[in-house]
Amino acid sequence: MSSSHCPPAIPHNNVGDSDPPIQESIMNEVIKSETAPEKKKILLIDDEEDFCFFVKLNLEKTGRFEIMTTTSGSDGVVLASKERPDLILLDIIMPEMGGGQVAELLFENPKTRKIPVLFITAIASRRQVQSQEGIIGGRNFIAKPVTPEELMAKIDGVFKSIQ
């Protein structure tokens, strides 16, 4: 008769009874973070609060973006330097500091110089922007009002052009 050797039983204590769901939750987050593409960080600088709200809502709804907003050009410059977004959506006409001045300050700063900027403007008509294929003066533009689909297509185009 051969005796098989079994490992000793591991004593069970009730302390860890709630651990499996927590461990499972942590594992699910780890798996999700390893498989899901990282969200692109976008900074929207526009003095129109309602516009900021709806752009943020529509872009975050896709699950592809993390959106930061500010209604001040100078705050946008500081936020861009601190957060280093993947893209900046920038209004041209703003009361305190215009988009052109914001863009200059961003370009002068080594921390923000390489961040692509997509100008969003009501001063150029949709027809003007489309006739220039969204590029005016070497800069990416999109005309207001803009649909979520148009904005997504332009954002995707900017990201493809920098890869």
C-alpha positions in Angstrom: 0.0 0.0 0.0 1.5 3.2 -1.0 0.8 6.3 0.9 0.6 9.6 -0.9 1.9 12.6 0.7 -0.6 15.5 0.8 0.4 19.0 1.8 -0.9 20.2 5.1 -4.2 22.0 5.0 -3.9 25.8 5.2 -5.8 27.0 8.2 -8.8 29.2 7.2 -9.5 32.4 9.1 -12.5 34.6 8.6 -10.4 37.8 8.3 -10.0 37.7 4.5 -13.5 36.6 3.6 -14.3 39.9 1.9 -10.9 40.1 0.1 -11.8 38.1 -3.1 -14.2 40.8 -4.5 -11.6 43.5 -3.7 -8.8 41.5 -5.3 -11.0 40.8 -8.3 -11.9 44.5 -8.6 -8.2 45.4 -8.4 -7.3 42.8 -11.0 -10.1 44.1 -13.3 -8.7 47.6 -13.1 -5.2 46.3 -13.8 -6.4 44.4 -16.8 -8.5 47.3 -18.0 -5.6 49.7 -17.7 -3.3 47.3 -19.6 -5.7 46.8 -22.4 -7.5 50.1 -22.8 -5.7 52.8 -24.6 -4.6 55.7 -22.5 -7.0 58.7 -22.6 -5.7 61.7 -24.4 -5.5 64.8 -22.3 -7.1 67.9 -24.0 -7.1 71.4 -22.7 -9.9 73.7 -23.9 -9.3 77.4 -23.5 -12.5 79.3 -24.4 -14.2 82.3 -22.7 -17.7 80.8 -23.4 -18.6 78.6 -20.4 -21.5 76.9 -22.2 -19.3 76.0 -25.1 -16.7 74.5 -22.7 -19.4 72.6 -20.9 -20.8 71.0 -24.0 -17.4 70.2 -25.7 -16.2 68.6 -22.4 -19.4 66.6 -22.1 -19.3 65.4 -25.8 -15.6 64.5 -25.8 -15.5 62.8 -22.5 -18.6 60.8 -23.5 -16.5 59.0 -26.0 -14.3 57.5 -23.3 -11.2 58.5 -25.3 -10.4 61.9 -23.7 -9.8 63.6 -20.4 -10.9 67.3 -20.8 -9.7 70.2 -18.8 -11.3 73.6 -19.4 -10.6 77.2 -18.5 -12.3 80.4 -19.7 -9.1 82.5 -19.2 -6.2 82.7 -21.6 -3.6 83.3 -18.9 -5.0 80.5 -16.8 -4.8 78.3 -19.9 -1.1 79.0 -20.3 -0.4 78.1 -16.7 -2.6 75.0 -16.9 -0.9 73.8 -20.1 2.6 74.1 -18.5 1.5 72.2 -15.4 -0.7 69.5 -17.0 1.1 69.1 -20.4 -2.0 68.1 -22.4 -1.8 66.1 -25.7 -3.8 68.8 -27.5 -5.0 72.4 -26.8 -8.3 73.6 -28.3 -8.0 77.4 -28.3 -10.5 80.1 -29.0 -9.1 83.1 -30.8 -11.3 85.9 -29.6 -11.2 86.2 -25.8 -11.5 89.3 -23.7 -8.5 89.2 -21.4 -5.9 87.6 -23.6 -6.6 86.5 -27.2 -5.8 83.1 -28.6 -2.9 84.4 -30.7 -1.2 85.8 -27.7 -1.9 82.5 -25.8 -0.4 80.5 -28.7 2.7 82.7 -28.7 3.3 82.2 -24.9 2.8 78.5 -25.3 5.3 78.4 -28.2 7.9 80.4 -26.2 7.7 77.9 -23.2 9.9 74.8 -23.7 7.3 72.7 -21.7 4.4 73.6 -24.0 6.1 74.4 -27.3 5.4 71.0 -28.9 1.8 70.7 -27.8 -0.4 70.9 -30.9 -3.0 73.7 -30.9 -6.3 73.5 -32.7 -7.9 77.0 -33.0 -11.6 77.2 -32.7 -13.0 80.4 -34.0 -16.2 82.3 -35.0 -14.2 84.9 -36.9 -13.5 82.6 -39.9 -16.6 81.1 -41.6 -17.1 77.4 -42.0 -16.7 77.9 -45.7 -13.3 79.7 -45.3 -12.0 77.0 -43.0 -13.2 74.2 -45.3 -11.7 75.8 -48.4 -8.3 75.9 -46.7 -8.8 72.3 -45.6 -8.8 73.4 -41.9 -5.3 75.0 -42.1 -4.9 78.8 -42.0 -1.5 80.4 -41.7 0.0 76.9 -41.1 -2.3 76.4 -38.1 -5.2 74.0 -37.6 -8.6 75.7 -37.4 -12.2 74.8 -37.0 -15.1 77.2 -37.3 -17.8 77.7 -34.7 -20.5 76.6 -34.5 -19.0 73.1 -34.7 -20.8 69.7 -34.3 -19.3 67.0 -32.0 -18.7 64.9 -35.1 -16.7 67.6 -36.9 -14.7 68.3 -33.8 -13.9 64.6 -33.3 -12.8 64.3 -36.9 -10.5 67.3 -36.7 -9.1 66.1 -33.3 -8.4 62.6 -34.8 -6.8 64.3 -37.8 -4.5 66.3 -35.6 -3.5 63.2 -33.6 -2.8 61.2 -36.8 -0.7 64.0 -38.2 1.7 64.0 -35.2 2.2 60.3 -34.9 
